[in-house]
């Protein structure tokens, strides 16, 4: 058994700190960080107080006018330096990510590399004012201005790849930022901030670790003009309610219950590995993972068997061990939810074809679970499982499956699988989701707007559209003569 050499902050004697106004700020209280592969506390971070938040917001406000005056090229240069730091420190950051999040080392390295490449690609998008003509033929310039201070709040499933683009959107458009990572996975974010701090003017990027209460205070804070949030639908609604008092702008990237619809003209054995990857990536802890799989009756049994066969051979284990394909659930609460959903599926008549919890060991491990014969109205089908278990549902009629796929308040992603690309595209257009893929699932690109329809979110990130969500448009009318 080969284990990857991990950067262990305790062994390395590293004390994690908040970064406020370009300086390291410790806290009176500290939050424990648990390694989900062992269930044991291995590290701690400061727990930001409301006074720390005020301090961070004040620093961001002071820094913002100067940062907004810098040219696009200057901001690009600073952000490219962040991308370079991600690459330079990829091993150390990926080790921290394995320790705090649980994912396998290859996936952790992939996350760091993806964050660096996303950042670089985003900077290729030109930010320009536009000119239009009004109904009287006058020229009007649409001038895009930064909003001010952005609060970025992130979840625990992909801490780096969800944080870096938020920071990049905000800074590139001339805003300054206060970031709050999930209390479950604060380490990579704090470490990156520590590395980046000397490259930026003080106050431009502030990172504070803290729990849900600090998130709520950020959403309420009168010194913050926008919240860029990724997390659950329930928390997204709270963020929006808190933001209402100051009419803050919000971008909400929320949960999903993505349907994949598989027609009977595909070969189950060939397609099953792709479907499996789309559902079980990051142990199913991905907002746009396949969460309901609709398979045509004619290929239903062979598809279930092909998926279960892959599930049975998956190597689930500690992400630091070479060859691990799937890590543990990230935290105890999510582990308990997934266990409940497995029990509920059995009680609801589901056929559990593979996987489940382990009898031994302390980590939050669950072997990938394929459940056949469930229908709508059961928890696993109706709720977002956010874990390594997948319900496989039958269908025979195209209209019926479209209606069932759309019969949810979620609307993040969806996919259609068929050899007939014309049919697939026609079905795809009728699915109520922010992103729809044909013959693949899970995939975003910084040049393409990403976000949720219905209750899966508000606004888009990535692309010029996403960047404009961090700006205010000012209509600047052409000067008129005084008389
Ligand atoms: P969560 O909503 O519990 O927490 C997300 C963040 O919000 C954390 O930093 C948390 O401390 C903070 N928070 C909690 N209460 C708050 C409040 N009242 N005000 C402000 N902030 C508050 O989500 P999670 O459990 O960390 O992540 C899993 C969820 O995230 C899933 O539903 C998943 O689908 C979703 N997600 C969505 C996307 C996307 O891009 N659409 C990507 C990844 C994850």
Boltz pocket constraint, residues with backbone or C-beta under 6 A from the ligand:
constraints:
  - pocket:
      binder: B
      contacts: [[A, 153], [A, 154], [A, 155], [A, 156], [A, 157], [A, 158], [A, 162], [A, 180], [A, 181], [A, 182], [A, 183], [A, 210], [A, 211], [A, 212], [A, 213], [A, 214], [A, 215], [A, 216], [A, 217], [A, 219], [A, 230], [A, 231], [A, 232], [A, 233], [A, 234], [A, 235], [A, 236], [A, 238], [A, 239], [A, 242], [A, 252], [A, 253], [A, 254], [A, 255], [A, 256], [A, 286], [A, 287], [A, 288], [A, 384], [A, 386], [A, 412], [A, 452], [A, 456], [A, 457]]
      max_distance: 6.0
